[in-house]
Amino acid sequence: MPVNNLQRPAVRDRISRKQRRLLLLTAAISSGCGLAVELLLGTLASYLVGNQALAYGVTVGGFLAAMGLGAYLSQFVAVEPGEPGVRLPERGGVPRSRSHQLQIAFVWVELGFAPLSALLPLGLFVLFVVQGPFWLGLFLATILLGTLAGMELPILTRLLEQDEDLKQTLAGVLALDYVGALLGALLLPLVLLPSLGIFPAAALIGAIPAATVFVLGQNFPVLRRWGRWGLGMSLVLVMLTPLMVPLGDRLENTLYGAPVISRTQSRYQRIVLTRQAQDLRMFLDGDLQFSTLDEYRYHEALVHPAMLLGAQAQASYPASHQASHSPRHVLLMGAGDGLALREVLKWPQVERVVLMDLDPAVVQLAQQQPLLVAANDNALADPRVEVVQGDAFLLAPKLTEAFDVIIADFPDPDRDAIAKLYAQGFYRRLMLRLNPGGIFVTQASSPFFAPQVFACIAATLESVGLSVHPYTINVPSFGPWGFVLATRDDVAREGSMPGDAIVSEVPLKPLLSPMTSLPIPTRFLTPGMLPQLFELPGDITLGGVDVNRLVHPVIVKYQNNARWATYD
């Protein structure tokens, strides 16, 4: 009499200790790859569209939400044998055991995750280039990857709990899963992005879970066929990794209006140099940093009013203080391209400049790239210059020396990580490194496109007891641009007693005095225009803003002004 399949004994397959360890290790690796891909998508989105907070909010938040969806859907995978209306998968006429079903479902998740990890970042880049719905694409990519990642742990837990206590199973699965996520989160920014770049890193990350399927296939008899698929997919993605470089470069070239001559993916940002005729441009994460056609306007305006004020202010101090108030020692922060440094070194009385920049890759370019070296007059080779690499927020307040002039040339505060460099707490600590009577100046974004940023920086500096003097210029590449100069007026007059609180004369008086010539060569600034810099246009007003604080970085909201949408 024929035997019904449902009456045939299902194949039993107990998990050995070695197999259990392999499954847990695979889950940890997959978790690391999943988080690495999500961070990579966030990095790509912030590079392309600039809104870092929203980019990571969509990727990380969407990924976590989709993991919940995947966990819910996993209950419909590998149902219990004998459930009404369920037809069990067969192999050779014998129903597969529940363990076999779970093993196969687990590797299906890994095999599905592998090509998506490699190709979705590239697809999003293409979507951006053709001006498609990028945010929708990012959301869907995140949901797809998160759903697969969410199915993995419940399937693995069900697979392992057949041979051990549920409590022990959950502890082992979750422990290794979190460790894997940590490793993935660290390896991406520290190793993969700097050494490979976005698209090759994505392809290599995708190859890893496919390779784990091959290893599982060598140790689980029911998975041998799928192991061969894993090996083939892994080899294809590994071979695709180097091909991603020229493909990614060709797509990236479409973002710029000039040929790309240098591209570097550092731990912190994407650095691109373009050149069209005599115009050399630098972009950091897609944002223009300078054009050699007009960068001298920006850098002369940033540096020379502060240096000139420091030099001329000597006359208003007693002879015993004059030497200390000459701008001999200068701290320059966030200007690793060397262009602001070039302007500082024009002043013969400068004896020492500390240049502090977060990204060593930018400084290396400024020291070695021939066109950039020519643009900055090889300023970083000057023996008066000391380069300090690191986060100015942490390092600058810890310096043991004081400076006559401090110049801040930080990026625009469009995200929290940069907003802290414009915060009250940072300014208060930084002022401990400014000599009495010293000068501080910072770039202050566009007073037209981001007027509240301009006002906020002035208000924040004023809140730490400085006298502030905002001014503006026009840079064709940037449009109207703002700076805020601030002074300390706490040097005692000759004959005063120690501890006397004596306020010096108006610090801008030297700049407002008639001048026939400037003591250093300039291309943009003239003696007659210096007083006019501090006459703000009628449509630029100060006030009506909050102070930017570390715990409440309002400047990010001010920077993301809707007016920027009108600027091309």
C-alpha positions as CSV (number, residue, x, y, z in Angstrom):
1,M,0.0,0.0,0.0
2,P,1.5,3.4,-0.9
3,V,2.6,5.5,2.0
4,N,1.5,9.2,2.2
5,N,4.4,11.6,2.4
6,L,3.0,13.1,5.6
7,Q,3.2,9.6,7.2
8,R,6.9,9.1,6.2
9,P,9.4,9.9,9.0
10,A,11.0,13.3,8.5
11,V,14.8,13.4,8.4
12,R,16.3,14.1,11.8
13,D,19.4,16.4,11.8
14,R,20.9,17.3,15.1
15,I,23.3,20.3,15.2
16,S,26.8,19.4,16.3
17,R,28.9,21.7,18.5
18,K,31.1,22.7,15.6
19,Q,28.0,23.4,13.4
20,R,26.5,25.5,16.1
21,R,29.7,27.6,16.3
22,L,29.7,28.1,12.6
23,L,26.1,29.3,12.6
24,L,26.8,31.7,15.4
25,L,29.9,33.0,13.7
26,T,28.0,33.4,10.4
27,A,25.3,35.4,12.2
28,A,27.9,37.7,13.8
29,I,29.6,38.3,10.4
30,S,26.3,38.9,8.7
31,S,25.3,41.4,11.5
32,G,28.6,43.3,11.0
33,C,28.0,43.4,7.2
34,G,24.5,44.6,7.6
35,L,25.4,47.5,9.8
36,A,28.4,48.3,7.6
37,V,26.1,48.5,4.6
38,E,23.6,50.8,6.4
39,L,26.4,53.1,7.5
40,L,27.8,53.0,4.0
41,L,24.3,54.0,2.6
42,G,24.2,56.9,5.2
43,T,27.6,58.0,4.1
44,L,26.7,57.9,0.4
45,A,23.4,59.8,1.1
46,S,25.1,62.5,3.1
47,Y,27.8,62.8,0.4
48,L,25.3,63.3,-2.3
49,V,22.5,65.3,-0.7
50,G,24.4,66.8,2.3
51,N,21.8,66.4,5.0
52,Q,23.7,64.0,7.2
53,A,21.2,63.9,10.1
54,L,18.3,63.0,7.8
55,A,20.5,60.5,5.8
56,Y,21.5,58.5,8.9
57,G,18.0,58.9,10.3
58,V,16.5,57.2,7.2
59,T,19.1,54.5,6.9
60,V,19.5,53.5,10.6
61,G,15.9,54.1,11.6
62,G,14.5,52.4,8.6
63,F,16.9,49.5,9.0
64,L,15.8,48.9,12.6
65,A,12.1,49.2,11.7
66,A,12.6,46.8,8.8
67,M,14.3,44.3,11.1
68,G,11.1,44.2,13.1
69,L,9.2,43.4,9.8
70,G,11.7,40.7,9.0
71,A,11.4,39.2,12.4
72,Y,7.6,39.1,12.0
73,L,7.8,37.5,8.5
74,S,10.2,34.8,9.8
75,Q,7.3,33.0,11.5
76,F,6.1,31.9,8.1
77,V,9.4,30.2,7.2
78,A,9.9,26.5,8.0
79,V,6.5,25.9,9.6
80,E,6.0,23.0,12.0
81,P,5.5,19.6,10.4
82,G,2.0,18.4,10.3
83,E,0.3,21.8,10.4
84,P,-3.1,21.7,8.7
85,G,-2.9,22.7,5.0
86,V,0.9,22.7,4.9
87,R,2.8,20.7,2.4
88,L,6.4,20.0,3.5
89,P,9.2,20.4,1.1
90,E,10.6,17.2,-0.1
91,R,14.1,15.9,-1.1
92,G,14.2,12.5,-2.7
93,G,10.6,11.8,-1.9
94,V,11.2,12.2,1.9
95,P,9.9,15.3,3.7
96,R,12.7,17.6,4.9
97,S,13.0,18.0,8.6
98,R,12.2,21.3,10.2
99,S,16.0,21.7,10.9
100,H,16.8,21.2,7.2
101,Q,14.2,23.8,6.3
102,L,15.6,26.4,8.7
103,Q,19.1,25.8,7.5
104,I,18.1,26.4,3.9
105,A,16.1,29.5,4.9
106,F,19.1,30.8,6.7
107,V,21.4,30.5,3.7
108,W,18.7,32.0,1.4
109,V,18.7,35.1,3.6
110,E,22.5,35.3,3.3
111,L,22.5,34.7,-0.4
112,G,19.8,37.4,-0.9
113,F,21.7,39.9,1.3
114,A,25.0,39.5,-0.6
115,P,24.2,40.9,-4.0
116,L,21.9,43.6,-2.6
117,S,24.7,44.9,-0.3
118,A,26.9,45.2,-3.4
119,L,24.5,46.7,-5.9
120,L,22.1,48.9,-4.0
121,P,24.7,51.6,-3.2
122,L,25.6,51.8,-6.9
123,G,21.9,51.8,-7.9
124,L,21.3,54.8,-5.5
125,F,24.2,56.7,-7.0
126,V,22.7,56.1,-10.5
127,L,19.3,57.3,-9.2
128,F,20.9,60.5,-8.0
129,V,22.8,61.1,-11.2
130,V,19.6,60.8,-13.3
131,Q,17.8,63.0,-10.8
132,G,15.4,60.3,-9.8
133,P,13.5,59.9,-6.4
134,F,16.7,59.4,-4.3
135,W,15.1,59.6,-0.9
136,L,12.5,57.0,-1.9
137,G,15.2,54.8,-3.3
138,L,17.2,55.1,-0.1
139,F,14.2,54.2,2.0
140,L,13.3,51.2,-0.1
141,A,16.9,49.9,-0.1
142,T,17.0,50.3,3.7
143,I,13.7,48.4,4.1
144,L,14.8,45.6,1.8
145,L,18.1,45.1,3.6
146,G,16.6,45.5,7.0
147,T,13.9,42.9,6.4
148,L,16.4,40.3,5.4
149,A,18.6,41.1,8.4
150,G,15.6,40.9,10.7
151,M,14.7,37.4,9.5
152,E,18.1,36.0,10.2
153,L,18.2,35.9,14.0
154,P,14.7,34.4,14.6
155,I,15.5,31.7,12.0
156,L,18.8,31.0,13.7
157,T,17.3,30.9,17.2
158,R,14.6,28.4,16.0
159,L,17.3,26.3,14.5
160,L,19.5,26.1,17.5
161,E,16.8,25.8,20.2
162,Q,15.9,22.4,18.9
163,D,19.1,21.1,20.6
164,E,19.5,23.4,23.6
165,D,17.7,25.5,26.0
166,L,16.0,28.6,24.6
167,K,17.6,30.9,27.2
168,Q,21.1,29.7,26.2
169,T,20.3,29.9,22.6
170,L,19.2,33.6,22.8
171,A,22.2,34.5,24.9
172,G,24.6,33.1,22.4
173,V,22.9,34.4,19.3
174,L,22.4,38.0,20.6
175,A,25.9,38.2,22.1
176,L,27.7,37.4,18.9
177,D,25.2,39.5,16.9
178,Y,26.1,42.6,18.8
179,V,29.8,42.0,18.7
180,G,29.6,41.5,14.9
181,A,27.6,44.8,14.6
182,L,30.4,46.6,16.6
183,L,33.1,45.2,14.3
184,G,31.2,46.2,11.2
185,A,30.6,49.7,12.5
186,L,34.4,50.1,13.2
187,L,35.8,48.4,10.1
188,L,33.8,50.5,7.6
189,P,35.2,54.0,8.5
190,L,38.6,52.8,9.7
191,V,39.5,50.3,7.0
192,L,37.1,49.7,4.2
193,L,36.2,53.3,3.1
194,P,39.7,54.8,3.3
195,S,41.3,51.8,1.5
196,L,38.7,50.9,-1.0
197,G,36.1,53.7,-1.4
198,I,32.3,53.4,-1.3
199,F,31.5,51.1,-4.2
200,P,34.4,48.6,-4.0
201,A,33.7,48.4,-0.2
202,A,30.1,47.6,-0.9
203,A,31.0,44.8,-3.3
204,L,33.5,43.3,-0.8
205,I,31.0,43.5,2.0
206,G,28.5,41.6,-0.2
207,A,31.0,38.9,-0.9
208,I,31.5,38.1,2.7
209,P,28.1,36.6,3.6
210,A,28.1,34.7,0.3
211,A,31.5,33.2,1.3
212,T,30.0,32.1,4.7
213,V,27.3,30.2,2.8
214,F,30.1,28.2,1.1
215,V,31.7,27.4,4.5
216,L,28.3,26.3,5.8
217,G,27.9,24.1,2.7
218,Q,31.1,22.3,3.6
219,N,29.8,21.5,7.0
220,F,26.1,20.9,6.6
221,P,25.2,18.1,4.1
222,V,21.8,19.6,3.2
223,L,23.5,22.9,2.2
224,R,26.2,21.5,-0.1
225,R,24.3,22.6,-3.2
226,W,23.7,26.1,-1.8
227,G,27.4,26.3,-0.7
228,R,28.4,26.1,-4.4
229,W,26.0,29.0,-5.1
230,G,27.7,30.9,-2.3
231,L,31.1,30.3,-3.6
232,G,30.2,31.4,-7.1
233,M,28.4,34.5,-5.9
234,S,31.4,35.4,-3.6
235,L,33.9,35.0,-6.4
236,V,31.8,37.2,-8.7
237,L,31.5,39.9,-6.2
238,V,35.2,39.8,-5.4
239,M,36.1,40.1,-9.1
240,L,33.6,42.9,-9.3
241,T,35.3,44.8,-6.5
242,P,38.1,46.3,-8.6
243,L,35.7,47.0,-11.5
244,M,33.7,49.2,-9.2
245,V,36.5,51.7,-9.1
246,P,36.3,53.0,-12.7
247,L,32.6,52.6,-12.8
248,G,32.2,54.7,-9.6
249,D,34.7,57.2,-10.9
250,R,32.8,57.6,-14.2
251,L,29.5,58.2,-12.3
252,E,31.2,60.6,-9.9
253,N,32.6,62.6,-12.8
254,T,29.0,63.5,-13.8
255,L,28.6,65.4,-10.5
256,Y,31.3,68.0,-11.4
257,G,31.5,70.5,-14.2
258,A,35.2,69.8,-14.8
259,P,37.6,66.9,-15.1
260,V,38.5,65.2,-11.8
261,I,42.2,65.0,-11.3
262,S,42.3,63.6,-7.8
263,R,39.9,61.7,-5.6
264,T,40.5,60.4,-2.1
265,Q,38.2,58.7,0.4
266,S,39.6,59.4,3.8
267,R,38.3,58.2,7.2
268,Y,36.4,61.4,7.4
269,Q,35.2,62.5,4.0
270,R,35.4,62.3,0.2
271,I,38.1,64.6,-1.2
272,V,37.9,65.5,-4.9
273,L,40.1,67.9,-6.9
274,T,38.9,69.1,-10.3
275,R,40.7,71.3,-12.9
276,Q,39.3,73.2,-15.8
277,A,41.9,75.4,-17.5
278,Q,43.5,77.4,-14.7
279,D,40.6,76.7,-12.2
280,L,41.5,74.2,-9.6
281,R,38.7,73.3,-7.2
282,M,38.4,71.2,-4.1
283,F,35.2,69.5,-3.0
284,L,34.7,67.8,0.4
285,D,31.8,65.4,0.4
286,G,30.5,67.2,-2.7
287,D,30.7,70.7,-1.1
288,L,32.9,73.3,-2.9
289,Q,35.8,74.4,-0.7
290,F,37.6,76.8,-3.0
291,S,38.2,77.8,-6.6
292,T,41.6,79.1,-7.4
293,L,40.0,81.8,-9.6
294,D,38.7,83.7,-6.6
295,E,39.9,81.9,-3.4
296,Y,42.3,84.8,-2.7
297,R,39.3,87.0,-2.0
298,Y,38.0,84.7,0.7
299,H,41.4,84.0,2.3
300,E,42.6,87.6,2.3
301,A,39.4,88.6,3.9
302,L,39.6,85.9,6.5
303,V,43.2,86.5,7.5
304,H,44.4,90.1,7.0
305,P,41.8,92.2,8.9
306,A,42.7,90.2,12.1
307,M,46.5,90.2,11.4
308,L,46.4,93.9,10.5
309,L,44.4,94.7,13.7
310,G,46.9,92.7,15.7
311,A,49.8,94.5,14.2
312,Q,48.4,98.1,14.5
313,A,47.0,97.6,18.0
314,Q,50.6,97.6,19.4
315,A,50.6,101.4,19.4
316,S,47.7,101.5,21.9
317,Y,49.5,99.4,24.5
318,P,52.4,100.3,26.8
319,A,55.9,99.5,25.5
320,S,56.2,96.5,27.8
321,H,53.2,94.9,26.1
322,Q,53.9,95.8,22.5
323,A,56.0,92.8,21.6
324,S,53.4,90.4,23.0
325,H,50.6,91.9,21.0
326,S,52.4,91.7,17.7
327,P,50.8,88.8,15.8
328,R,53.8,86.5,16.2
329,H,52.1,83.3,17.2
330,V,49.0,82.2,15.2
331,L,46.7,79.3,15.6
332,L,45.0,78.3,12.3
333,M,42.2,75.7,12.6
334,G,40.6,73.7,9.8
335,A,42.6,75.1,6.9
336,G,44.5,72.1,5.8
337,D,44.6,73.1,2.1
338,G,47.3,75.7,3.0
339,L,45.6,78.7,1.3
340,A,44.8,80.6,4.5
341,L,48.3,79.6,5.8
342,R,49.8,81.2,2.7
343,E,48.2,84.6,3.7
344,V,49.3,84.3,7.3
345,L,53.0,83.7,6.3
346,K,53.0,87.0,4.3
347,W,53.4,88.8,7.6
348,P,57.1,89.0,8.4
349,Q,56.6,89.3,12.2
350,V,55.0,85.8,12.4
351,E,57.3,83.5,14.2
352,R,55.1,80.4,14.6
353,V,51.9,79.0,13.1
354,V,50.1,76.0,14.5
355,L,48.0,74.5,11.7
356,M,45.3,72.2,13.1
357,D,43.2,70.0,10.8
358,L,41.1,66.9,11.4
359,D,41.9,65.1,8.1
360,P,45.5,64.2,7.4
361,A,44.5,63.3,3.8
362,V,43.8,67.0,3.1
363,V,47.1,68.1,4.6
364,Q,48.9,65.5,2.6
365,L,47.3,66.7,-0.6
366,A,48.3,70.3,0.2
367,Q,51.9,69.1,0.7
368,Q,52.2,66.9,-2.3
369,Q,49.7,67.6,-5.1
370,P,51.6,69.9,-7.5
371,L,48.8,72.2,-8.5
372,L,47.6,72.7,-4.9
373,V,51.2,73.2,-3.7
374,A,51.6,75.9,-6.3
375,A,48.3,77.5,-5.2
376,N,49.4,77.7,-1.5
377,D,53.0,78.7,-2.4
378,N,54.3,75.6,-0.6
379,A,53.2,77.1,2.7
380,L,53.3,73.9,4.6
381,A,57.0,73.5,4.0
382,D,57.7,76.7,5.9
383,P,59.8,76.0,9.0
384,R,57.6,78.3,11.1
385,V,54.6,75.9,10.6
386,E,53.7,73.1,12.9
387,V,51.0,70.8,11.7
388,V,48.8,69.2,14.4
389,Q,46.3,66.6,13.1
390,G,43.2,66.0,15.1
391,D,39.8,67.3,16.2
392,A,40.2,71.0,17.0
393,F,37.3,70.8,19.5
394,L,39.4,68.4,21.6
395,L,43.0,69.5,20.9
396,A,42.9,73.3,20.6
397,P,41.8,74.0,24.2
398,K,44.5,71.6,25.5
399,L,47.4,73.5,23.8
400,T,49.8,74.8,26.4
401,E,50.6,78.1,24.6
402,A,48.6,81.2,24.0
403,F,48.3,82.9,20.6
404,D,48.0,86.5,19.4
405,V,45.6,85.6,16.5
406,I,43.4,82.6,16.3
407,I,41.8,81.9,12.9
408,A,38.9,79.3,12.4
409,D,38.3,78.1,8.9
410,F,35.8,75.3,9.6
411,P,33.2,73.9,7.2
412,D,29.7,75.3,7.4
413,P,27.8,74.0,10.4
414,D,25.3,71.9,8.6
415,R,25.5,68.9,11.0
416,D,26.0,68.4,14.8
417,A,29.6,67.2,14.4
418,I,30.6,70.5,13.0
419,A,28.1,72.7,15.0
420,K,30.2,72.0,18.1
421,L,33.0,74.0,16.6
422,Y,30.7,77.1,16.7
423,A,29.4,76.4,20.2
424,Q,29.6,78.6,23.2
425,G,31.4,75.9,25.2
426,F,34.1,75.6,22.6
427,Y,34.6,79.4,22.3
428,R,34.8,79.7,26.0
429,R,37.6,77.1,26.3
430,L,39.3,78.4,23.2
431,M,39.6,81.9,24.6
432,L,41.9,80.5,27.3
433,R,44.4,80.1,24.4
434,L,44.0,83.7,23.2
435,N,46.5,86.3,24.6
436,P,45.0,89.4,26.3
437,G,44.2,91.8,23.6
438,G,44.3,88.9,21.0
439,I,42.2,88.6,17.9
440,F,39.9,85.8,16.9
441,V,38.2,85.5,13.5
442,T,36.0,82.8,12.0
443,Q,34.2,82.2,8.7
444,A,30.5,82.6,9.3
445,S,28.7,81.1,6.2
446,S,26.6,83.2,3.8
447,P,24.9,86.2,5.5
448,F,22.4,86.2,2.6
449,F,21.5,82.5,2.2
450,A,22.0,81.7,5.9
451,P,21.6,85.0,7.7
452,Q,20.7,83.4,11.1
453,V,24.0,81.5,11.1
454,F,25.9,84.8,10.6
455,A,23.9,86.4,13.5
456,C,24.2,83.2,15.7
457,I,28.0,83.1,15.5
458,A,28.2,86.8,16.4
459,A,25.7,86.3,19.3
460,T,27.6,83.2,20.5
461,L,31.0,84.9,20.6
462,E,29.4,87.9,22.3
463,S,28.0,85.6,25.0
464,V,31.5,84.6,26.1
465,G,32.5,88.2,26.7
466,L,34.1,89.2,23.4
467,S,33.6,92.3,21.3
468,V,32.3,91.2,17.9
469,H,32.7,92.8,14.5
470,P,30.9,91.0,11.7
471,Y,31.9,91.8,8.1
472,T,31.1,90.6,4.6
473,I,32.6,90.3,1.1
474,N,31.5,88.8,-2.2
475,V,33.2,85.7,-3.5
476,P,32.0,84.8,-7.0
477,S,32.2,81.0,-6.3
478,F,30.3,81.3,-3.1
479,G,28.2,84.5,-3.4
480,P,28.0,86.9,-0.4
481,W,30.1,85.6,2.5
482,G,30.5,86.5,6.1
483,F,33.1,86.6,8.8
484,V,33.1,87.5,12.5
485,L,36.1,89.1,14.1
486,A,36.2,89.2,17.9
487,T,38.6,90.9,20.3
488,R,39.6,90.7,23.9
489,D,40.1,94.1,25.5
490,D,41.6,93.3,28.8
491,V,45.1,94.6,28.7
492,A,46.0,97.1,31.5
493,R,47.3,100.5,30.6
494,E,50.8,101.6,31.6
495,G,50.8,102.7,35.2
496,S,47.8,100.7,36.3
497,M,47.9,98.5,39.3
498,P,47.7,94.7,39.0
499,G,44.1,93.5,38.9
500,D,42.7,96.9,37.7
501,A,40.0,96.3,35.1
502,I,41.0,98.7,32.3
503,V,39.3,98.6,28.9
504,S,41.3,99.5,25.9
505,E,40.2,101.8,23.1
506,V,37.8,100.7,20.4
507,P,39.8,97.8,18.8
508,L,38.7,98.6,15.2
509,K,40.0,102.1,15.4
510,P,43.3,101.2,13.6
511,L,41.4,99.6,10.7
512,L,39.1,102.6,10.4
513,S,42.0,105.0,10.3
514,P,43.2,106.3,6.9
515,M,45.9,104.1,5.3
516,T,47.9,104.7,2.2
517,S,49.1,101.1,1.7
518,L,49.0,97.7,3.3
519,P,52.1,96.2,4.8
520,I,51.7,92.9,2.8
521,P,50.9,92.2,-0.8
522,T,47.3,91.5,-1.6
523,R,45.2,91.0,-4.8
524,F,41.8,91.9,-3.4
525,L,42.0,94.0,-0.3
526,T,42.9,97.6,-0.6
527,P,43.5,100.2,2.2
528,G,40.3,102.1,1.2
529,M,38.0,99.1,1.4
530,L,39.0,97.9,4.8
531,P,36.7,100.2,6.8
532,Q,33.9,99.4,4.4
533,L,34.1,95.7,5.2
534,F,32.4,96.3,8.5
535,E,29.5,98.3,7.1
536,L,26.9,95.6,6.8
537,P,24.3,95.8,3.9
538,G,20.9,97.0,4.8
539,D,19.3,93.5,4.2
540,I,21.7,91.8,6.7
541,T,20.7,92.2,10.3
542,L,21.9,90.7,13.6
543,G,19.9,89.5,16.5
544,G,16.8,87.4,16.9
545,V,18.7,84.2,17.3
546,D,19.6,81.8,20.1
547,V,23.2,81.2,21.3
548,N,24.6,78.0,19.8
549,R,25.3,75.5,22.6
550,L,26.7,72.0,22.7
551,V,23.5,70.7,24.1
552,H,21.3,72.7,21.8
553,P,23.0,73.1,18.3
554,V,20.5,75.6,16.9
555,I,23.0,76.6,14.3
556,V,22.4,73.5,12.3
557,K,18.8,74.5,11.8
558,Y,19.9,78.0,10.8
559,Q,22.4,76.7,8.3
560,N,19.8,74.5,6.6
561,N,17.9,77.6,5.4
562,A,15.4,77.1,2.5
563,R,17.1,80.0,0.7
564,W,20.0,77.7,-0.3
565,A,17.6,76.0,-2.7
566,T,17.7,79.1,-4.9
567,Y,21.5,79.0,-5.1
568,D,23.2,77.0,-7.8
